[in-house]
Structures are given as C-alpha cells and as structure tokens.
Amino acid sequence: MRERIIVAGAGIIGSVIVKELLAARPGAEIIAIDRDLAGSGATRRSAGLHFAAGRTDRTRAMAATSERYYQALAADDPRLPIYPVALDAVAFGAAAESARSRFVNAGPIETSPIRAKAARGQPQGASVWSVPACHYSDVGALTDFLVRDFRPAISMLEGVTIARIEEEEGVAAAVLSTGETVRADRLVLAPGPWVNAAAWRAMVAPLGVRVKKIVAFHLNAPVDEGDAAVLFPEEDAFLLPLQHRGHWLFSYTCLDWDVDPDAPPPGVTRQNLDEAQAVLRRYAPDLADRLRSGRVFCDAYSPSREPIVAKIGGSGRIIFAGAANGSGYRLAPAIAAEALSLLDD
Ligand SMILES: Cc1cc2nc3c(=O)[nH]c(=O)nc-3n(C[C@H](O)[C@H](O)[C@H](O)COP(=O)(O)OP(=O)(O)OC[C@H]3O[C@@H](n4cnc5c(N)ncnc54)[C@H](O)[C@@H]3O)c2cc1C
C-alpha cells in the first residue's frame, strides 16, 4: 500500500514540508489542504527578512540550515522572489557584544555609520556590525512558486477547511468542510496562527502556544538599489528596503497577545504607532514621524520561543510543525527538516 500523508495548512511551512516530502518519499501520496488559497495566511503578510541568528544553539543551527536551503533554491531558479540584501545590526553599549554573539556569522563591531541611507545619523555610541548572506523574500509569491511546482505531483485542496482532525485505529483522519473524511498514515499540521482552532485545539493545547499580533509599518522613503537593511537586535526590530515594492518597512515587537486570526485586529492602532515611534526615535529620529500605515496580522508563539516540531495526540501519527515566533519564514526549511525526521521516527 502506498503511504499517504496529509499536510494541513499550506503556508510557507506546510509548502516547504510538501516539497521536501516529495523529494524524500517519492512513493508517498501527499494531500495538502488549505482553507484558503495556499500562502494566504501569515505567509502573505510576512516581511520575509532572513538573517542567520538565534537565541539558542537550536535556533541558530535552524537559521543556518534555512539560509543554505534558500541560497540553493535561489541559485536553482533566479526567478524566485528571493532578494539578497546587505544588513547592519545596531546595538548600544554592553548589550552589543551579547547581541552579536547570537549571530551565526557577524563582522567585527565598528562604530562607522550605518550604510543604510534610511537610518543615517544614528545616535552617538551605537555599535554596528555587518551580517553576511541575508536576503528578504516576497514570501507569499515564493509560496506560489513552490505550490505551482509541486501541484501536479500531489492532491492540492484549496478553499477546503479541515473541520476536525481525529485519530482512528491505524490512521489519522481529517474531516473536511465538504463532508469528506480523508484518512492517511500520517498528518502534518502546519496551521500558522490558527494553532488554537477548534479543529485541533484539544491536541495542541498541551503545547501552550499563544498568538500575538505582528505589525510591520510601511515607510514612504525612497529605496535605492544597494540600500542596506538595519536590524536592532535589542528591540527585535528592523528597517528593510523593499526594492520590489518601492518602500521601506519598519517591523517592531508589538505586544498584543491572544489575538484571533479569524477576527484580526483592525489594522494599525494609535498605540502601535506610539510604540513603534518610540523605538525608531532611539535609532533614526527623522523617520519616526513618517510611520503611518503598514501590514498587520499575527503569528503563533511557543513558551520557549523556539519553534515546535512534535508529535501530538496519542497515536504518534500526527505531527505539529510551527509556532515559529514571528520567524516562520527564516526557519521554515529547518522546521520542515525536523518534521521529516519525526516522520521517519
Ligand atoms: C506582518 C508580519 C511580518 C513578518 N515578518 C517576518 C520576517 O521578516 N521574517 C520571518 O522569518 N517571519 C516573519 N513573519 C512570520 C512569518 O510570516 C510566519 O511565521 C510564517 O508565515 C508562518 O507560516 P505558516 O505556514 O506556519 O503559517 P500560515 O502562512 O498562516 O499558514 C497556515 C495555513 O493554514 C491554513 N489553515 C488554517 N486553519 C485551517 C483549517 N482549519 N483547514 C485548512 N487550512 C487551515 C491557513 O489558511 C494558512 O494558509 C512575519 C509575520 C507577519 C504577520
């Protein structure tokens, strides 16, 4: 009998999992199911910045694995929306050395000016170091490319909601909004911020995952070819020149917790604006008053702030892959690799 695997959720994480499953298990029948068009969730709103850093050995190793993966993808097909970008990290005082130690590779600490025009005039005393091999992606468009390539080899069900996942004798089952029940040997659940949906809440609850709003402001300042991105590691914030859209983006850490992806917050609020301006004033005061709009959604966060790839339920047939803590693009290939190893288990 042909092995059958369901991948529930076709954002960047589910899509990379499907691509890698096809390569690693060529005989398997794969069914990917998404309640929307593939790549329409957190993936579509992502800023898509990749840099190889992490707070733990595992996340640093995952970021390095993912970096190699994306470099190989981009080398294979130059049409992919993966755009190399120079990146400078900026921190103050004693915090700089410990922040720098979280990067897989980093240039020496300097006090020379930030290369990025957008953040020129940084305050006195800032330490700056370069981070090699960074890129950003239009993550929704990249997911479209991945799906287009694997669609002929799998059953791709879009616009079909999984109402319930169940464990039956010897199988994992997904009960669909169409009334159909799909049974499989294994099911990989990659639900992004829909992590606590009723369809699987009881199985996922022990993981303790929460959902947080993410706000990335759009900044109408001209983007020149060769502009560098600027990362503020102490703040988990960054400025990114989006060449393909012709504007800058400023992402900061919003602390609005327990939001519902089906009732997302009503856009950028006054409070978000005040918080983001307060952060940006520390580094690039001229830009702070130019924040007005942006992209707003949410993502799943784990208690440890490391992604979770783990068996859930009682049968060992269902694997959860996600809770990437606002870093699901830059860690997706490594999350997929861990999910595939668990399937081999
Ligand atoms: C504004 C913003 C900026 C970000 N910037 C960055 C960044 O710079 N770098 C970075 O690495 N990360 C960033 N992230 C985080 C990153 O985008 C996410 O971690 C990543 O997209 C998560 O991918 P996913 O596949 O897990 O989730 P999703 O893309 O949300 O995919 C989950 C899929 O599951 C489907 N689904 C849900 N429920 C059901 C159901 N019942 N039945 C069937 N299908 C279902 C959804 O339709 C969805 O397509 C950002 C996120 C946001 C919101």
The ligand as a MOL file (V3000), in Angstrom:
LIG
                    3D

  0  0  0     0  0            999 V3000
M  V30 BEGIN CTAB
M  V30 COUNTS 53 58 0 0 0
M  V30 BEGIN ATOM
M  V30 1 C 3.4820 41.3290 9.4680 0
M  V30 2 C 4.3690 40.1170 9.5940 0
M  V30 3 C 5.7300 40.2260 9.3400 0
M  V30 4 C 6.5570 39.1010 9.4490 0
M  V30 5 N 7.8850 39.2070 9.1430 0
M  V30 6 C 8.6820 38.1140 9.1690 0
M  V30 7 C 10.0440 38.1890 8.7850 0
M  V30 8 O 10.5480 39.2600 8.4090 0
M  V30 9 N 10.7920 37.0400 8.8110 0
M  V30 10 C 10.2720 35.8510 9.2100 0
M  V30 11 O 11.0030 34.8530 9.2320 0
M  V30 12 N 8.9730 35.7530 9.5880 0
M  V30 13 C 8.1850 36.8470 9.5770 0
M  V30 14 N 6.8610 36.7500 9.9480 0
M  V30 15 C 6.3690 35.4630 10.4360 0
M  V30 16 C 6.0900 34.5120 9.2980 0
M  V30 17 O 5.3910 35.1800 8.2620 0
M  V30 18 C 5.2460 33.3550 9.8200 0
M  V30 19 O 5.9210 32.7470 10.9200 0
M  V30 20 C 5.0280 32.3040 8.7430 0
M  V30 21 O 4.4170 32.8690 7.6060 0
M  V30 22 C 4.1680 31.1860 9.3010 0
M  V30 23 O 3.9580 30.2700 8.2520 0
M  V30 24 P 2.9080 29.1200 8.4410 0
M  V30 25 O 2.9480 28.3200 7.2020 0
M  V30 26 O 3.1370 28.4590 9.7460 0
M  V30 27 O 1.5140 29.9080 8.6440 0
M  V30 28 P 0.4570 30.4790 7.5880 0
M  V30 29 O 1.1040 31.1550 6.4500 0
M  V30 30 O -0.5460 31.2640 8.3540 0
M  V30 31 O -0.2010 29.1550 7.0190 0
M  V30 32 C -1.1330 28.4020 7.7530 0
M  V30 33 C -2.1770 27.9390 6.7740 0
M  V30 34 O -3.1090 27.0840 7.4500 0
M  V30 35 C -4.3530 27.2830 6.8430 0
M  V30 36 N -5.3960 26.8120 7.7620 0
M  V30 37 C -5.6910 27.3220 8.9750 0
M  V30 38 N -6.7450 26.6590 9.5110 0
M  V30 39 C -7.1110 25.7250 8.6130 0
M  V30 40 C -8.1390 24.7210 8.5780 0
M  V30 41 N -8.9960 24.5580 9.5960 0
M  V30 42 N -8.2290 23.9370 7.4910 0
M  V30 43 C -7.3610 24.0750 6.4470 0
M  V30 44 N -6.3800 25.0010 6.4330 0
M  V30 45 C -6.2490 25.8070 7.5010 0
M  V30 46 C -4.4160 28.7930 6.6030 0
M  V30 47 O -5.3680 29.1330 5.6030 0
M  V30 48 C -2.9870 29.0970 6.2040 0
M  V30 49 O -2.7990 29.1510 4.7860 0
M  V30 50 C 6.0160 37.8450 9.8270 0
M  V30 51 C 4.6420 37.7410 10.0690 0
M  V30 52 C 3.8270 38.8500 9.9390 0
M  V30 53 C 2.3410 38.6910 10.1820 0
M  V30 END ATOM
M  V30 BEGIN BOND
M  V30 1 1 1 2
M  V30 2 1 2 3
M  V30 3 2 2 52
M  V30 4 2 3 4
M  V30 5 1 4 5
M  V30 6 1 4 50
M  V30 7 2 5 6
M  V30 8 1 6 7
M  V30 9 1 6 13
M  V30 10 2 7 8
M  V30 11 1 7 9
M  V30 12 1 9 10
M  V30 13 2 10 11
M  V30 14 1 10 12
M  V30 15 2 12 13
M  V30 16 1 13 14
M  V30 17 1 14 15
M  V30 18 1 14 50
M  V30 19 1 15 16
M  V30 20 1 16 17
M  V30 21 1 16 18
M  V30 22 1 18 19
M  V30 23 1 18 20
M  V30 24 1 20 21
M  V30 25 1 20 22
M  V30 26 1 22 23
M  V30 27 1 23 24
M  V30 28 2 24 25
M  V30 29 1 24 26
M  V30 30 1 24 27
M  V30 31 1 27 28
M  V30 32 2 28 29
M  V30 33 1 28 30
M  V30 34 1 28 31
M  V30 35 1 31 32
M  V30 36 1 32 33
M  V30 37 1 33 34
M  V30 38 1 33 48
M  V30 39 1 34 35
M  V30 40 1 35 36
M  V30 41 1 35 46
M  V30 42 1 36 37
M  V30 43 1 36 45
M  V30 44 2 37 38
M  V30 45 1 38 39
M  V30 46 1 39 40
M  V30 47 2 39 45
M  V30 48 1 40 41
M  V30 49 2 40 42
M  V30 50 1 42 43
M  V30 51 2 43 44
M  V30 52 1 44 45
M  V30 53 1 46 47
M  V30 54 1 46 48
M  V30 55 1 48 49
M  V30 56 2 50 51
M  V30 57 1 51 52
M  V30 58 1 52 53
M  V30 END BOND
M  V30 END CTAB
M  END
